[in-house]
Amino acid sequence: MQRLTRAQMAVRVARDIPEGAYVNLGIGLPTLVANHLPRDREIFLHSENGLLGMGPAPAPGDEDYDLINAGKQPVTLLPGGAYFHHADSFAMMRGGHLDICVLGAFQVSTTGDLANWHTGAPNAIPAVGGAMDLAIGAKKTFVMMEHLTRTGESKIVERCTYPLTGVRCVSRIYTDLAVLDITTTGLKVVEIFNDLPFGELQKVTGVPLID
């Protein structure tokens, strides 16, 4: 089964972000999207630690560790970008001012419930951060994740078994196998990658899909 690389996943997510959108990219995999946004679109990237107008990762050797995203990775600031207080940043998130947030996930349910902050593993350090605020505050929540766990289990489930981040908040899922929309009638397949047959996608997903 041929999967998209992480960079290819980021390109696919970036393709769906429209001109003029205000977007937050969550910690981890979603941060890669910043490096693949179409150059002909003006898109405003927000970071919960107090940045608006964030650019792609800096070239090697040009890192400024006073200029980082919420995951403590060095970033750039585009012309016109701004710094502001953490509280102002969360007011933007909670106030419905973001068009899209792109978050990673451990599990997403067929109804759009999101679990992305804790697996219950004994040595894990739970840290929900701003994910709850983003998942509920943004106008649309996209999830970007690998389709399967390291042990081959689907991360798309009938019901989340991990602690929830948000309820019925996810609208679209991007994985290394497919793009899926969460609708009122079920989980609809928007796109399948690398000519994977629908039946194979259905088999590894383990929950009903709409072709």
C-alpha positions as CSV (number, residue, x, y, z in Angstrom):
1,M,0.0,0.0,0.0
2,Q,1.7,3.2,-1.2
3,R,1.2,6.2,1.2
4,L,1.8,9.9,0.7
5,T,4.9,11.3,2.4
6,R,4.4,13.9,5.1
7,A,5.5,16.6,2.6
8,Q,2.9,15.4,0.1
9,M,0.3,15.4,2.7
10,A,1.2,19.0,3.5
11,V,0.9,20.0,-0.2
12,R,-2.5,18.4,-0.3
13,V,-3.8,20.3,2.7
14,A,-2.3,23.6,1.5
15,R,-4.2,23.2,-1.8
16,D,-7.5,23.6,0.1
17,I,-6.6,26.7,2.0
18,P,-8.2,29.7,0.1
19,E,-7.0,33.2,-0.6
20,G,-7.4,35.5,2.4
21,A,-7.8,32.8,5.0
22,Y,-6.7,33.2,8.6
23,V,-5.2,29.8,9.6
24,N,-3.7,28.2,12.6
25,L,-1.4,25.2,12.1
26,G,-1.2,22.9,15.1
27,I,1.9,21.4,16.6
28,G,3.6,18.5,14.8
29,L,2.6,17.4,11.3
30,P,0.4,20.4,10.5
31,T,3.4,22.8,10.8
32,L,4.7,21.4,7.5
33,V,1.8,23.1,5.6
34,A,3.5,26.5,6.1
35,N,6.2,25.4,3.7
36,H,3.8,24.4,0.9
37,L,1.2,27.2,0.7
38,P,0.7,28.4,-2.9
39,R,2.8,31.5,-3.6
40,D,0.0,33.2,-5.5
41,R,-2.4,33.2,-2.5
42,E,-2.2,35.6,0.5
43,I,-2.8,33.5,3.5
44,F,-2.4,34.7,7.1
45,L,-0.9,32.1,9.4
46,H,-1.6,32.5,13.2
47,S,0.4,30.9,16.0
48,E,-1.1,30.6,19.5
49,N,2.0,31.9,21.2
50,G,1.3,35.4,19.6
51,L,2.1,35.6,15.9
52,L,0.1,36.6,12.9
53,G,1.6,36.7,9.4
54,M,4.0,33.7,10.1
55,G,6.0,32.5,7.1
56,P,7.7,29.2,6.3
57,A,10.6,27.7,8.1
58,P,13.9,29.7,7.8
59,A,16.8,28.5,5.7
60,P,19.4,26.5,7.6
61,G,21.7,29.0,9.4
62,D,19.1,31.7,9.4
63,E,17.1,30.5,12.5
64,D,16.2,33.0,15.2
65,Y,15.1,31.2,18.3
66,D,13.4,34.3,19.6
67,L,11.0,33.8,16.6
68,I,9.3,30.4,17.1
69,N,5.9,28.8,16.6
70,A,3.9,27.1,19.3
71,G,5.9,24.0,18.9
72,K,9.1,25.9,19.6
73,Q,10.3,25.5,16.0
74,P,12.0,28.5,14.4
75,V,9.8,30.3,11.8
76,T,9.9,33.5,9.7
77,L,7.6,36.5,9.8
78,L,6.3,37.9,6.6
79,P,6.2,41.7,5.8
80,G,3.3,43.2,7.8
81,G,3.3,40.3,10.4
82,A,2.7,41.1,14.0
83,Y,3.7,39.9,17.5
84,F,1.2,40.2,20.4
85,H,0.4,38.9,23.9
86,H,-0.6,35.3,24.5
87,A,-4.0,36.4,25.8
88,D,-4.7,38.4,22.7
89,S,-3.8,35.3,20.6
90,F,-6.3,33.2,22.6
91,A,-9.0,35.9,22.2
92,M,-8.6,35.5,18.4
93,M,-8.9,31.7,18.7
94,R,-11.9,31.7,21.0
95,G,-13.6,34.7,19.3
96,G,-14.2,32.9,16.0
97,H,-11.6,35.0,14.1
98,L,-9.8,32.0,12.5
99,D,-11.2,30.6,9.3
100,I,-9.4,27.2,9.5
101,C,-7.2,25.3,12.0
102,V,-5.2,22.3,11.0
103,L,-4.6,19.9,13.9
104,G,-3.0,16.5,14.3
105,A,-4.9,13.7,16.0
106,F,-4.7,10.4,17.8
107,Q,-8.3,9.6,16.8
108,V,-11.2,11.1,15.0
109,S,-14.7,9.7,15.2
110,T,-17.2,9.3,12.3
111,T,-19.2,12.2,13.8
112,G,-16.2,14.6,14.0
113,D,-15.2,14.2,17.6
114,L,-11.4,14.9,18.1
115,A,-8.9,13.3,20.5
116,N,-5.5,14.7,20.1
117,W,-3.9,15.5,23.4
118,H,-3.6,12.3,25.5
119,T,-3.5,8.5,24.8
120,G,-3.5,7.4,28.4
121,A,-0.1,5.9,28.1
122,P,1.6,5.7,31.5
123,N,4.7,7.8,30.6
124,A,2.9,10.3,28.4
125,I,2.7,13.9,29.4
126,P,-0.8,15.2,28.7
127,A,-0.7,18.7,27.3
128,V,-3.9,20.0,25.6
129,G,-2.4,23.4,25.0
130,G,-4.6,25.5,22.7
131,A,-6.2,22.6,20.9
132,M,-9.5,22.8,22.6
133,D,-9.8,26.5,21.9
134,L,-8.8,26.0,18.2
135,A,-11.0,23.0,17.6
136,I,-14.1,24.8,18.8
137,G,-13.2,28.4,17.9
138,A,-12.1,28.1,14.3
139,K,-14.8,28.2,11.6
140,K,-13.4,24.9,10.1
141,T,-11.2,22.3,11.7
142,F,-9.1,20.1,9.5
143,V,-7.3,17.1,10.8
144,M,-4.0,16.0,9.2
145,M,-2.7,12.6,10.4
146,E,-1.5,9.2,9.3
147,H,-4.4,6.9,8.5
148,L,-3.1,4.0,10.8
149,T,-1.3,3.7,14.1
150,R,2.2,2.1,14.2
151,T,0.4,-1.1,15.1
152,G,-1.9,-0.9,12.0
153,E,-5.1,0.2,13.7
154,S,-7.3,2.9,12.1
155,K,-7.2,6.3,13.7
156,I,-10.7,6.9,12.3
157,V,-13.0,5.2,14.7
158,E,-16.7,4.9,15.4
159,R,-16.2,6.4,18.8
160,C,-13.0,7.9,20.3
161,T,-11.6,5.9,23.2
162,Y,-9.0,8.6,24.1
163,P,-9.9,11.8,26.1
164,L,-11.7,14.2,23.8
165,T,-10.4,17.6,22.7
166,G,-13.6,18.6,21.0
167,V,-17.1,17.2,20.1
168,R,-18.4,17.2,16.5
169,C,-15.7,19.8,15.6
170,V,-13.8,18.2,12.7
171,S,-15.1,18.8,9.1
172,R,-12.4,17.2,7.0
173,I,-9.7,14.6,7.5
174,Y,-6.4,14.4,5.5
175,T,-4.4,11.2,5.8
176,D,-1.6,9.6,3.9
177,L,-4.2,7.4,2.1
178,A,-7.2,9.7,1.5
179,V,-9.2,12.9,2.1
180,L,-12.5,12.3,3.9
181,D,-15.4,14.7,4.7
182,I,-17.5,14.3,7.9
183,T,-21.1,14.8,6.8
184,T,-24.5,14.4,8.4
185,T,-25.0,11.1,6.5
186,G,-21.5,9.7,7.2
187,L,-17.9,9.7,6.3
188,K,-17.6,10.6,2.6
189,V,-14.5,9.9,0.5
190,V,-13.3,13.0,-1.3
191,E,-10.1,11.6,-2.8
192,I,-8.1,8.4,-2.6
193,F,-4.3,8.6,-3.2
194,N,-2.1,6.4,-5.4
195,D,-4.9,4.5,-7.1
196,L,-5.7,2.6,-3.8
197,P,-9.0,0.7,-4.5
198,F,-12.0,1.9,-2.5
199,G,-12.4,-1.6,-1.0
200,E,-8.9,-1.5,0.3
201,L,-9.4,1.9,1.9
202,Q,-12.7,0.6,3.5
203,K,-10.9,-2.5,4.8
204,V,-8.1,-0.6,6.6
205,T,-10.4,2.1,7.9
206,G,-12.8,-0.2,9.6
207,V,-15.8,2.2,9.7
208,P,-18.4,2.7,7.0
209,L,-17.3,5.0,4.1
210,I,-19.4,6.7,1.4
211,D,-17.9,6.4,-2.0
